[in-house]
């Protein structure tokens, strides 16, 4: 997924979008802080989807509920 | 999701780039998950982590393959691969004028989170070699805490939390003390709770679920989403069997009944809960801790 913006959604409703490096780091920090678990790079990328798809048709990604 | 974190503390981590030195680093499988002050990195330990005391040794990034040289363009950062070398002294201070070999001695080489040469100091070799028969994900039957953060909104109780009114799931290591972990994480994420109490347990989601009620002051709610708590009948089991299905609302209902029981039975709980809480809990039928499923 290099070069594209990706999105990761946690089951708790938390969501983050951005470049791969930032999303991996933010997701690890979220996991440790709120769920006492740390996903690896591979696990974060397995959960990630391209941000355009995550926003859904008709959604404005700039108005999304990102809480990163 | 691996629970096998490796923590190196008590040394100097030179992350590279323009980043300042750190005192500790941790990784899970091949990924750096924490880098910073020793207390901060120790705080992520789940009890089943592998902890190594660097004893003043230095940690530097190395390239993911090839000769282990430093300095390199690679950096040690959260989310990046754990490719690093442990050196017996500061490579930035390597000078020959003290009569010693100017090159630091390599204590261990770690690539992708695995010790490929040498040994991590302060503990066993602990190579973390991958056994092909070992699954990549933990299937040991995880224990999870399901936390319901409750506050008094005027005259009624509401659910809130970092996940809003939804259950807040926290994984627990096999040797973690559940109450200590839940209290620490609630405190770090929200603020000091008035009370944290485990109210029931059940098996669900392929895990053992310990339900907790965390009582917080209204001042801590801030921007977190919140929703009033409704009343619902409890899930009831048979004489020797748990209920077949338990809804989240029923877990909350039982949690508050348990809290109502503690408010009457436990002097500490009775003291910690403000008077208005006692009034709010009065409408809940007291009930002790039990298995919900």
Interface residues (C-beta under 8 A of the other chain):
Chain A: X11 X12 X13 X14 X21 X24 X25 X28 X29 X32 X33 X34 X35 X36 X37 X38 X39 X40 X41 X42 X43 X44
Chain B: X1 X2 X3 X5 X28 X29 X30 X31 X33 X34 X44 X46 X77 X78 X79 X80 X81 X162 X163 X164 X166 X168 X169 X170 X171 X172 X173 X176 X181 X185 X188 X189
